[in-house]
Amino acid sequence: MDYSSILEQVQHYVRSFFDTHVNDRLLYHNRKHTEQVVEAAVQIAQHYQLNDEEFFIVKVAASFHDMGYLTGEGPGHEARGAGMAEAFLEGTGVDRGIIDSIRKCILATQLPQRAITLVEQIVCDADLYHLGTDNFGDRNKLMRKEAEATHHKKISKEEWRKGTIRFLESHHYYTDYCRLLLNEKQRENLDKLRAKEPDVEEEEGNVLNGLLRQHGLLESGGVAGGNGNPLEGLLRKAGVSESQADEEEKQTSVKEKKNKKKDPGRGIDTVFRITSNNNQKLSSQADSKAHILIQVNAIIISVLLSLLLRKIEDHTNLAIPATLLLFVNLITIIFSILATRPHIPPGTFSKADLDDKKVNLLFFGNFYRMTLEEYAGGMLIMMDDKDFLYGSLIRDVYYQGIALGKKYRWLRWSYNVFMYGLIASVMAFLIAALAFPSK
């Protein structure tokens, strides 16, 4: 299926629909927001190297996820957007299973978000990507202005600030990529809001119309799930009671005061996991490139040996160019093999290595000749020592980088030899053919 052609149709349709259904009150949920969400979704999808079908699902879902704002009020806009996507795609020949996946991705963005599959998680994280960026403040102001314009009610800065704090406290990114990239900035944005002094006292019973309605958490008659404080409804929809949120905020403040040096914990684990995965992907790409070079040059050598060199006596003027090309192909293959040739360490470690914390038990080359009991004992020692464990992870990532550097250096030499050697060989053939024609 030609996904690129359908994506162009989707992009044209979405842009045209926004341009022909202008709503001046939609200061946040407008075409710019949709384009930003699509951009974020593409960025996340590229990190996870989705296949063509998954990439198509993510991009289409991101394009339609807020289209429902143009055909009705905030509540239920996800279902309307999913319906619009379904109606559009049914006429393009897209499989029913793909359409259902797109529909689920859009519906998953309804708060509280409930994403299950990776594509759903990517769309949900892209929708709220701005929460962990520098432009969060500007986007949040637009959200407030849109809420006031849509519901014709003034919302105080303090009221909005408190609601935004509750929302940020209850929000968590799904993907490792976004947690690593955006969590720290989201916490900074949250801390900035907490640090602001209240401008006015919060009034009981005031309806936080903007934030709640824009996220589909407010019914036309009041807060979804109750007629009391609107924050209660917001948090109840998100699965958190207001008292729980207050208690969590108090506990967080106490912890920050008692322990300023927080243990990054999951953040560090995520860094190592993503870095290691990226290194593995780069290594696989290098091996694939080297394999292509080996295949191409092997084919050229076989052609030279089977055809040209047999008749070299009849075409003596081509002997030097043919030899040059053969030499270039051989050197390229050698460099490509060196790029992919593995280096295997001795495969053993001593008790002194464990005591000095110098051995990396996460790499098979350091233990493949050891017994299970010896390896298990070393692993238990490492897991009981945090410094040893993280030191091993650091060494593992470092030596992955060293191996990658060596591999890519050989690979670059291979490409350089092949590229410049091929140019020189072709020029040599032309010179031989034109200046020294065979008799």
Secondary structure, DSSP 8 states (H G I E B T S, - for coil): --HHHHHHHHHHHHHHHHHHS--TT-SSSSHHHHHHHHHHHHHHHHHTT--HHHHHHHHHHHHHTTGGGGSS-STTHHHHHHHHHHHHHTTTT--HHHHHHHHHHHHHTSSS----SHHHHHHHHHHTGGGGSTTHHHHHHHHHHHHHHHHT----HHHHHHHHHHHHHH---SSHHHHHHHHHHHHHHHHHHHHS--SS---TT---HHHHHHTT-EETTEETT-SS-HHHHHHHHTT--HHHHHHHHHHHHHHHHH-SS---THHHHHHHHHHHHHHHHHHHHHHHHHHHHHHHHHHHHHHIIIIIGGGTTT-GGGHHHHHHHHHHHHHHHHHHHHHH----------HHHHHTT---TTSGGGTTTS-HHHHHHHHHHHHH-HHHHHHHHHHHHHHHHHHHHHHHHHHHHHHHHHHHHHHHHHHHHHHHHHHS---
